Amino acid sequence: MINKLIFAYFAAVIIVSAVLVITRRNPVHSVMFMLLLFFHIAGVFVLLNAEFLAAVQLIVYAGAILILFLFVVILLSVEREAQAARANRFWPWLAGFGVIIAGEIALLVLRGSFPGEGRLAVKVAGAGVKELGVELYTKYLVPFEIASVILLVGLVGAVMLAKKKTDNR
C-alpha cells in the first residue's frame, strides 16, 4: 500500500513538472523543472528495484544532459526568448494529441497488460549490468544508435541556434 502511495506521488510530480517544463516562458525555469522531473523518474526506478537505472538517470540525465541544456540556455538570449510571442496557435493541436495519448495509456492500464510486455526481461535470475549491456548491444543495437543520432542532431541544432550571426545574410 505504501509503495502505491509513493508511486502516486512520483507520478503526480512527474506529470506536473513535465507540463511546467513546456509551459514556462523562462527557459531557465523550464530547465529547473526538468531537473525535478529527472529526480522523480529516478525515484520511480528505485521503487522498481532498478537502482542501477536510477543512478544512470541521475548521472547521465540530471548530470550531463541537463548541464548541456543549461549551457545552451545561457548561450541563447534569455531575455529575448522570454519576451518573444509564443506560438499559441498550436496549443489546440498539442492538447488534442495529449488527450489521445492519455486515453491510450488509460486504456492500456485498464486492460492490465501492455503489448510486448516482458520482451526485454533478462531470463537469468540475478542478472546485472553485464547481461543488460549484452542485451542492449546485440538485440537493440539499431534503436540505441538511432537514439544516439537523435541526441547528436539535437546538439548540432543547439549549437546552430546559439551561433552568433556575423555576416549580413
PyMOL commands that set and color helices and strands:
alter all, ss='L'
color gray80, all
select helices_A, chain A and resi 2-23+27-47+51-75+78-83+88-111+129-138+141-162
alter helices_A, ss='H'
color red, helices_A
deselect
rebuild
show_as cartoon
